């Protein structure tokens, strides 16, 4: 190949252009946060309305960066549902914060891939260290730390964490000669769908959804009976999921009593604390997680309610041995001195994916920026706003609260009729200035109000109450 | 609760402080890219050396943001292995680019969670649209588009994509009454470890690693025999993985011939093109993927070699029906009009996790910013640099190239002895100004040189050659 026809690299955005557009986009985000209340919370885009504005084929020639920013405003924004809106009361929050977003930027700029300790020691060690901090902050058993026999790892979502727990439990059972097709996983009827999905993905033959009591907590006698009945029928109970805050109503399963059954029958006990685990940073909520010394794994999502932007799910195991035993495979191109020494953690052995980005940076920055006290303040403020709203609902004969509301979610319905509830769900969502979630409990419609955005204040909840009052 | 003791929200970084620190960090990243060559490529941190600089407990009170940036320089940077260094020749690249990093920033700032179409229509529609663009850009079968019967979805890593394919294939086989314990997945001995790991995680009873020929491609007769032998022994062949560019040497399996065997025996054929799939944007490489009309699923990682920062793995299925059938679960709190209409895609049904961030933004911005031509230029430049280095190695009697090198990876060893190869691996890595990967082929040491960083130029490869020449 002569010099003249040797390929040339493409033209990149220069460092100067990166600075220029980067500064503009920092301001764009700050402006967005300042004006987010001007938007409808839920996009009113119709199916296909975004795509139809995009050219059929990718551009052959690069476009000016200004065009990308223009389309961000003109095409993207009308199709955005504003999870960061202070009147976001839907689902659970996915709250974020300035230090988290800045850490995500730095992580992308560094562009490290932390599959092994050696491929960026700081990424692994900061992750281990901060997750050990959280063991203390949430008052989890000390032996769950990476410096002890357990350990934490960041995953993308609680679904991934739960699936991983299911796989390790299945692997152990398979080693005892049990066929996946005969394995049973147990959860309550109110458990998040990720348990059922994870069990399907992991190949469990059976998922048993156990009834709840009036507190939306798993009926412990029903669990005991189901396990015994399955055993009597030749099936193999393997896995039990306890919810610390169900998605439907934030019901709390009796972890300690479930743990006793799991010990008796040698079952893996997993705690799905995706949402409410964040509240455990406040001592006054920790009685809800009594019994953790009986637990094998635990997941919670700082990306839900701890101001770490999505994705950032924490997965703890009480003993990392079975996890690594199940998931470690060492091809020759990944061999290295540090791994061989056994002195380091290679997080690729803690989950399904091999590659991983430096997600711990944002968790570290959020904790340091707010301090534990700042995080507790946020949780307590959201819970107080929720209890205040619950008081209003409780005092008003038009409404009926349908489940306990220990955290920052309250579920209610209209006393008049189910139709009134359904009408209220639609009417308030139609206004556009708030978003909440219509759901069902015991086959009847109910309304979920989840309070957890970083910028949500008293005034936003008051405005929601006014809407409820007006449309009920 | 009286007004005076009602909890107050924590003090957040103000918008002005966000702007100030955001601008500073944009400059910090630009400066980092400008000075990245001043760093040792591979961190020389020793195990524990990062952690020991961190306080034992999380701070109770928030710290000034300046302290976080200070520790970024003082504590984090010495523990960073610089994947964005132009002399990064290790593993495969994880290259990034200015538009990608800026899109990651915007995605974090918007903080949307795109589990359902309705939770941010733009996130879903741009993802579908851009992945349809890539079907054309890579000349994949047109029916893989979301507008046809197939479709693409972004996952975190090729390991996730491959695992998903394994699960869907297992699910179909289970529906036919096959037990996972009797299922067999096939891949070549040179296939990425994610196949073996994915099959373990998905519960396959058996993984059969098939021999390769002198071209590092799967021996097709050996595959045929293995499938027939397994069937004769009462096992159930289910899944075959073809590598389009093995991790060891970028070997290319014969997709078309494998497809014929898969059709004959009704097996799922998955193509792992994690690295080399990116090269398919150039027509001259597409003969390597002949036979795609026989394929059920395909994965490639724009986060490896298309300047989209980690994570961004693409997963295509030829028919989305079985995927959604396997992975869709609909709890009441996720019900919504758009989903019920069937007119939209809900990507939560396309993978294990429920939540998902707006990753398509960076893929969209990279393609638009460079244009297809710019992406082809980058691929061709890296391949040309690699072929030039291969020529030098080939002409020098001290070295022996051990495998075909169709893309931008060349593998070689020292002709003198295996000890000489091992010494060379160590000697060059010790210098610190470059990084490459020592691996093994046929039980003997070899050296992998992977050329794929955005800022790698002729001069960096020349400097690598000088080091090889000096230390051999």
Boltz contact constraints between the chains, C-beta under 6 A:
constraints:
  - contact:
      token1: [A, 6]
      token2: [B, 384]
      max_distance: 6.0
  - contact:
      token1: [A, 7]
      token2: [B, 380]
      max_distance: 6.0
  - contact:
      token1: [A, 7]
      token2: [B, 381]
      max_distance: 6.0
  - contact:
      token1: [A, 7]
      token2: [B, 384]
      max_distance: 6.0
  - contact:
      token1: [A, 9]
      token2: [B, 381]
      max_distance: 6.0
  - contact:
      token1: [A, 10]
      token2: [B, 370]
      max_distance: 6.0
  - contact:
      token1: [A, 10]
      token2: [B, 374]
      max_distance: 6.0
  - contact:
      token1: [A, 10]
      token2: [B, 377]
      max_distance: 6.0
  - contact:
      token1: [A, 10]
      token2: [B, 378]
      max_distance: 6.0
  - contact:
      token1: [A, 13]
      token2: [B, 98]
      max_distance: 6.0
  - contact:
      token1: [A, 15]
      token2: [B, 30]
      max_distance: 6.0
  - contact:
      token1: [A, 15]
      token2: [B, 34]
      max_distance: 6.0
  - contact:
      token1: [A, 18]
      token2: [B, 30]
      max_distance: 6.0
  - contact:
      token1: [A, 18]
      token2: [B, 98]
      max_distance: 6.0
  - contact:
      token1: [A, 19]
      token2: [B, 30]
      max_distance: 6.0
  - contact:
      token1: [A, 22]
      token2: [B, 26]
      max_distance: 6.0
  - contact:
      token1: [A, 23]
      token2: [B, 23]
      max_distance: 6.0
  - contact:
      token1: [A, 23]
      token2: [B, 26]
      max_distance: 6.0
  - contact:
      token1: [A, 25]
      token2: [B, 102]
      max_distance: 6.0
  - contact:
      token1: [A, 25]
      token2: [B, 105]
      max_distance: 6.0
  - contact:
      token1: [A, 25]
      token2: [B, 106]
      max_distance: 6.0
  - contact:
      token1: [A, 26]
      token2: [B, 22]
      max_distance: 6.0
  - contact:
      token1: [A, 26]
      token2: [B, 23]
      max_distance: 6.0
  - contact:
      token1: [A, 29]
      token2: [B, 109]
      max_distance: 6.0
  - contact:
      token1: [A, 30]
      token2: [B, 15]
      max_distance: 6.0
  - contact:
      token1: [A, 30]
      token2: [B, 18]
      max_distance: 6.0
  - contact:
      token1: [A, 30]
      token2: [B, 19]
      max_distance: 6.0
  - contact:
      token1: [A, 34]
      token2: [B, 15]
      max_distance: 6.0
  - contact:
      token1: [A, 43]
      token2: [B, 121]
      max_distance: 6.0
  - contact:
      token1: [A, 45]
      token2: [B, 121]
      max_distance: 6.0
  - contact:
      token1: [A, 47]
      token2: [B, 343]
      max_distance: 6.0
  - contact:
      token1: [A, 47]
      token2: [B, 344]
      max_distance: 6.0
  - contact:
      token1: [A, 50]
      token2: [B, 121]
      max_distance: 6.0
  - contact:
      token1: [A, 50]
      token2: [B, 122]
      max_distance: 6.0
  - contact:
      token1: [A, 50]
      token2: [B, 125]
      max_distance: 6.0
  - contact:
      token1: [A, 51]
      token2: [B, 125]
      max_distance: 6.0
  - contact:
      token1: [A, 51]
      token2: [B, 129]
      max_distance: 6.0
  - contact:
      token1: [A, 54]
      token2: [B, 129]
      max_distance: 6.0
  - contact:
      token1: [A, 58]
      token2: [B, 133]
      max_distance: 6.0
  - contact:
      token1: [A, 58]
      token2: [B, 137]
      max_distance: 6.0
  - contact:
      token1: [A, 58]
      token2: [B, 367]
      max_distance: 6.0
  - contact:
      token1: [A, 58]
      token2: [B, 372]
      max_distance: 6.0
  - contact:
      token1: [A, 59]
      token2: [B, 368]
      max_distance: 6.0
  - contact:
      token1: [A, 59]
      token2: [B, 371]
      max_distance: 6.0
  - contact:
      token1: [A, 60]
      token2: [B, 371]
      max_distance: 6.0
  - contact:
      token1: [A, 60]
      token2: [B, 372]
      max_distance: 6.0
  - contact:
      token1: [A, 60]
      token2: [B, 373]
      max_distance: 6.0
  - contact:
      token1: [A, 61]
      token2: [B, 371]
      max_distance: 6.0
  - contact:
      token1: [A, 61]
      token2: [B, 373]
      max_distance: 6.0
  - contact:
      token1: [A, 62]
      token2: [B, 369]
      max_distance: 6.0
  - contact:
      token1: [A, 62]
      token2: [B, 370]
      max_distance: 6.0
  - contact:
      token1: [A, 62]
      token2: [B, 371]
      max_distance: 6.0
  - contact:
      token1: [A, 62]
      token2: [B, 374]
      max_distance: 6.0
  - contact:
      token1: [A, 63]
      token2: [B, 368]
      max_distance: 6.0
  - contact:
      token1: [A, 68]
      token2: [B, 365]
      max_distance: 6.0
  - contact:
      token1: [A, 68]
      token2: [B, 368]
      max_distance: 6.0
  - contact:
      token1: [A, 76]
      token2: [B, 122]
      max_distance: 6.0
  - contact:
      token1: [A, 79]
      token2: [B, 121]
      max_distance: 6.0
  - contact:
      token1: [A, 79]
      token2: [B, 122]
      max_distance: 6.0
  - contact:
      token1: [A, 80]
      token2: [B, 112]
      max_distance: 6.0
  - contact:
      token1: [A, 80]
      token2: [B, 120]
      max_distance: 6.0
  - contact:
      token1: [A, 80]
      token2: [B, 122]
      max_distance: 6.0
  - contact:
      token1: [A, 81]
      token2: [B, 119]
      max_distance: 6.0
  - contact:
      token1: [A, 81]
      token2: [B, 120]
      max_distance: 6.0
  - contact:
      token1: [A, 83]
      token2: [B, 111]
      max_distance: 6.0
  - contact:
      token1: [A, 83]
      token2: [B, 112]
      max_distance: 6.0
  - contact:
      token1: [A, 83]
      token2: [B, 113]
      max_distance: 6.0
  - contact:
      token1: [A, 84]
      token2: [B, 111]
      max_distance: 6.0
  - contact:
      token1: [A, 94]
      token2: [B, 113]
      max_distance: 6.0
  - contact:
      token1: [A, 96]
      token2: [B, 111]
      max_distance: 6.0
  - contact:
      token1: [A, 98]
      token2: [B, 13]
      max_distance: 6.0
  - contact:
      token1: [A, 98]
      token2: [B, 18]
      max_distance: 6.0
  - contact:
      token1: [A, 101]
      token2: [B, 108]
      max_distance: 6.0
  - contact:
      token1: [A, 101]
      token2: [B, 109]
      max_distance: 6.0
  - contact:
      token1: [A, 102]
      token2: [B, 25]
      max_distance: 6.0
  - contact:
      token1: [A, 104]
      token2: [B, 108]
      max_distance: 6.0
  - contact:
      token1: [A, 105]
      token2: [B, 25]
      max_distance: 6.0
  - contact:
      token1: [A, 105]
      token2: [B, 105]
      max_distance: 6.0
  - contact:
      token1: [A, 106]
      token2: [B, 25]
      max_distance: 6.0
  - contact:
      token1: [A, 108]
      token2: [B, 101]
      max_distance: 6.0
  - contact:
      token1: [A, 108]
      token2: [B, 104]
      max_distance: 6.0
  - contact:
      token1: [A, 108]
      token2: [B, 309]
      max_distance: 6.0
  - contact:
      token1: [A, 109]
      token2: [B, 29]
      max_distance: 6.0
  - contact:
      token1: [A, 109]
      token2: [B, 101]
      max_distance: 6.0
  - contact:
      token1: [A, 111]
      token2: [B, 83]
      max_distance: 6.0
  - contact:
      token1: [A, 111]
      token2: [B, 84]
      max_distance: 6.0
  - contact:
      token1: [A, 111]
      token2: [B, 96]
      max_distance: 6.0
  - contact:
      token1: [A, 111]
      token2: [B, 309]
      max_distance: 6.0
  - contact:
      token1: [A, 112]
      token2: [B, 80]
      max_distance: 6.0
  - contact:
      token1: [A, 112]
      token2: [B, 83]
      max_distance: 6.0
  - contact:
      token1: [A, 113]
      token2: [B, 83]
      max_distance: 6.0
  - contact:
      token1: [A, 113]
      token2: [B, 94]
      max_distance: 6.0
  - contact:
      token1: [A, 113]
      token2: [B, 310]
      max_distance: 6.0
  - contact:
      token1: [A, 119]
      token2: [B, 81]
      max_distance: 6.0
  - contact:
      token1: [A, 120]
      token2: [B, 80]
      max_distance: 6.0
  - contact:
      token1: [A, 120]
      token2: [B, 81]
      max_distance: 6.0
  - contact:
      token1: [A, 121]
      token2: [B, 43]
      max_distance: 6.0
  - contact:
      token1: [A, 121]
      token2: [B, 45]
      max_distance: 6.0
  - contact:
      token1: [A, 121]
      token2: [B, 50]
      max_distance: 6.0
  - contact:
      token1: [A, 121]
      token2: [B, 79]
      max_distance: 6.0
  - contact:
      token1: [A, 122]
      token2: [B, 50]
      max_distance: 6.0
  - contact:
      token1: [A, 122]
      token2: [B, 76]
      max_distance: 6.0
  - contact:
      token1: [A, 122]
      token2: [B, 79]
      max_distance: 6.0
  - contact:
      token1: [A, 122]
      token2: [B, 80]
      max_distance: 6.0
  - contact:
      token1: [A, 125]
      token2: [B, 50]
      max_distance: 6.0
  - contact:
      token1: [A, 125]
      token2: [B, 51]
      max_distance: 6.0
  - contact:
      token1: [A, 129]
      token2: [B, 51]
      max_distance: 6.0
  - contact:
      token1: [A, 129]
      token2: [B, 54]
      max_distance: 6.0
  - contact:
      token1: [A, 133]
      token2: [B, 58]
      max_distance: 6.0
  - contact:
      token1: [A, 137]
      token2: [B, 58]
      max_distance: 6.0
  - contact:
      token1: [A, 156]
      token2: [B, 156]
      max_distance: 6.0
  - contact:
      token1: [A, 156]
      token2: [B, 353]
      max_distance: 6.0
  - contact:
      token1: [A, 157]
      token2: [B, 353]
      max_distance: 6.0
  - contact:
      token1: [A, 157]
      token2: [B, 354]
      max_distance: 6.0
  - contact:
      token1: [A, 157]
      token2: [B, 355]
      max_distance: 6.0
  - contact:
      token1: [A, 159]
      token2: [B, 352]
      max_distance: 6.0
  - contact:
      token1: [A, 159]
      token2: [B, 353]
      max_distance: 6.0
  - contact:
      token1: [A, 159]
      token2: [B, 354]
      max_distance: 6.0
  - contact:
      token1: [A, 160]
      token2: [B, 352]
      max_distance: 6.0
  - contact:
      token1: [A, 160]
      token2: [B, 353]
      max_distance: 6.0
  - contact:
      token1: [A, 163]
      token2: [B, 352]
      max_distance: 6.0
  - contact:
      token1: [A, 167]
      token2: [B, 201]
      max_distance: 6.0
  - contact:
      token1: [A, 179]
      token2: [B, 181]
      max_distance: 6.0
  - contact:
      token1: [A, 180]
      token2: [B, 180]
      max_distance: 6.0
  - contact:
      token1: [A, 180]
      token2: [B, 203]
      max_distance: 6.0
  - contact:
      token1: [A, 181]
      token2: [B, 179]
      max_distance: 6.0
  - contact:
      token1: [A, 193]
      token2: [B, 329]
      max_distance: 6.0
  - contact:
      token1: [A, 193]
      token2: [B, 331]
      max_distance: 6.0
  - contact:
      token1: [A, 194]
      token2: [B, 354]
      max_distance: 6.0
  - contact:
      token1: [A, 196]
      token2: [B, 329]
      max_distance: 6.0
  - contact:
      token1: [A, 197]
      token2: [B, 329]
      max_distance: 6.0
  - contact:
      token1: [A, 201]
      token2: [B, 167]
      max_distance: 6.0
  - contact:
      token1: [A, 201]
      token2: [B, 352]
      max_distance: 6.0
  - contact:
      token1: [A, 203]
      token2: [B, 180]
      max_distance: 6.0
  - contact:
      token1: [A, 203]
      token2: [B, 203]
      max_distance: 6.0
  - contact:
      token1: [A, 309]
      token2: [B, 108]
      max_distance: 6.0
  - contact:
      token1: [A, 309]
      token2: [B, 111]
      max_distance: 6.0
  - contact:
      token1: [A, 310]
      token2: [B, 113]
      max_distance: 6.0
  - contact:
      token1: [A, 310]
      token2: [B, 355]
      max_distance: 6.0
  - contact:
      token1: [A, 310]
      token2: [B, 357]
      max_distance: 6.0
  - contact:
      token1: [A, 311]
      token2: [B, 357]
      max_distance: 6.0
  - contact:
      token1: [A, 329]
      token2: [B, 193]
      max_distance: 6.0
  - contact:
      token1: [A, 329]
      token2: [B, 196]
      max_distance: 6.0
  - contact:
      token1: [A, 329]
      token2: [B, 197]
      max_distance: 6.0
  - contact:
      token1: [A, 331]
      token2: [B, 193]
      max_distance: 6.0
  - contact:
      token1: [A, 332]
      token2: [B, 439]
      max_distance: 6.0
  - contact:
      token1: [A, 332]
      token2: [B, 440]
      max_distance: 6.0
  - contact:
      token1: [A, 333]
      token2: [B, 437]
      max_distance: 6.0
  - contact:
      token1: [A, 333]
      token2: [B, 439]
      max_distance: 6.0
  - contact:
      token1: [A, 343]
      token2: [B, 47]
      max_distance: 6.0
  - contact:
      token1: [A, 344]
      token2: [B, 47]
      max_distance: 6.0
  - contact:
      token1: [A, 352]
      token2: [B, 159]
      max_distance: 6.0
  - contact:
      token1: [A, 352]
      token2: [B, 160]
      max_distance: 6.0
  - contact:
      token1: [A, 352]
      token2: [B, 163]
      max_distance: 6.0
  - contact:
      token1: [A, 352]
      token2: [B, 201]
      max_distance: 6.0
  - contact:
      token1: [A, 353]
      token2: [B, 156]
      max_distance: 6.0
  - contact:
      token1: [A, 353]
      token2: [B, 157]
      max_distance: 6.0
  - contact:
      token1: [A, 353]
      token2: [B, 159]
      max_distance: 6.0
  - contact:
      token1: [A, 353]
      token2: [B, 160]
      max_distance: 6.0
  - contact:
      token1: [A, 354]
      token2: [B, 157]
      max_distance: 6.0
  - contact:
      token1: [A, 354]
      token2: [B, 159]
      max_distance: 6.0
  - contact:
      token1: [A, 354]
      token2: [B, 194]
      max_distance: 6.0
  - contact:
      token1: [A, 355]
      token2: [B, 157]
      max_distance: 6.0
  - contact:
      token1: [A, 355]
      token2: [B, 310]
      max_distance: 6.0
  - contact:
      token1: [A, 357]
      token2: [B, 310]
      max_distance: 6.0
  - contact:
      token1: [A, 357]
      token2: [B, 311]
      max_distance: 6.0
  - contact:
      token1: [A, 365]
      token2: [B, 68]
      max_distance: 6.0
  - contact:
      token1: [A, 367]
      token2: [B, 58]
      max_distance: 6.0
  - contact:
      token1: [A, 368]
      token2: [B, 59]
      max_distance: 6.0
  - contact:
      token1: [A, 368]
      token2: [B, 63]
      max_distance: 6.0
  - contact:
      token1: [A, 368]
      token2: [B, 68]
      max_distance: 6.0
  - contact:
      token1: [A, 369]
      token2: [B, 62]
      max_distance: 6.0
  - contact:
      token1: [A, 370]
      token2: [B, 10]
      max_distance: 6.0
  - contact:
      token1: [A, 370]
      token2: [B, 62]
      max_distance: 6.0
  - contact:
      token1: [A, 371]
      token2: [B, 59]
      max_distance: 6.0
  - contact:
      token1: [A, 371]
      token2: [B, 60]
      max_distance: 6.0
  - contact:
      token1: [A, 371]
      token2: [B, 61]
      max_distance: 6.0
  - contact:
      token1: [A, 371]
      token2: [B, 62]
      max_distance: 6.0
  - contact:
      token1: [A, 372]
      token2: [B, 58]
      max_distance: 6.0
  - contact:
      token1: [A, 372]
      token2: [B, 60]
      max_distance: 6.0
  - contact:
      token1: [A, 373]
      token2: [B, 60]
      max_distance: 6.0
  - contact:
      token1: [A, 373]
      token2: [B, 61]
      max_distance: 6.0
  - contact:
      token1: [A, 374]
      token2: [B, 10]
      max_distance: 6.0
  - contact:
      token1: [A, 374]
      token2: [B, 62]
      max_distance: 6.0
  - contact:
      token1: [A, 377]
      token2: [B, 10]
      max_distance: 6.0
  - contact:
      token1: [A, 378]
      token2: [B, 10]
      max_distance: 6.0
  - contact:
      token1: [A, 380]
      token2: [B, 7]
      max_distance: 6.0
  - contact:
      token1: [A, 381]
      token2: [B, 7]
      max_distance: 6.0
  - contact:
      token1: [A, 381]
      token2: [B, 9]
      max_distance: 6.0
  - contact:
      token1: [A, 384]
      token2: [B, 6]
      max_distance: 6.0
  - contact:
      token1: [A, 384]
      token2: [B, 7]
      max_distance: 6.0
  - contact:
      token1: [A, 437]
      token2: [B, 333]
      max_distance: 6.0
  - contact:
      token1: [A, 439]
      token2: [B, 332]
      max_distance: 6.0
  - contact:
      token1: [A, 439]
      token2: [B, 333]
      max_distance: 6.0
  - contact:
      token1: [A, 440]
      token2: [B, 332]
      max_distance: 6.0
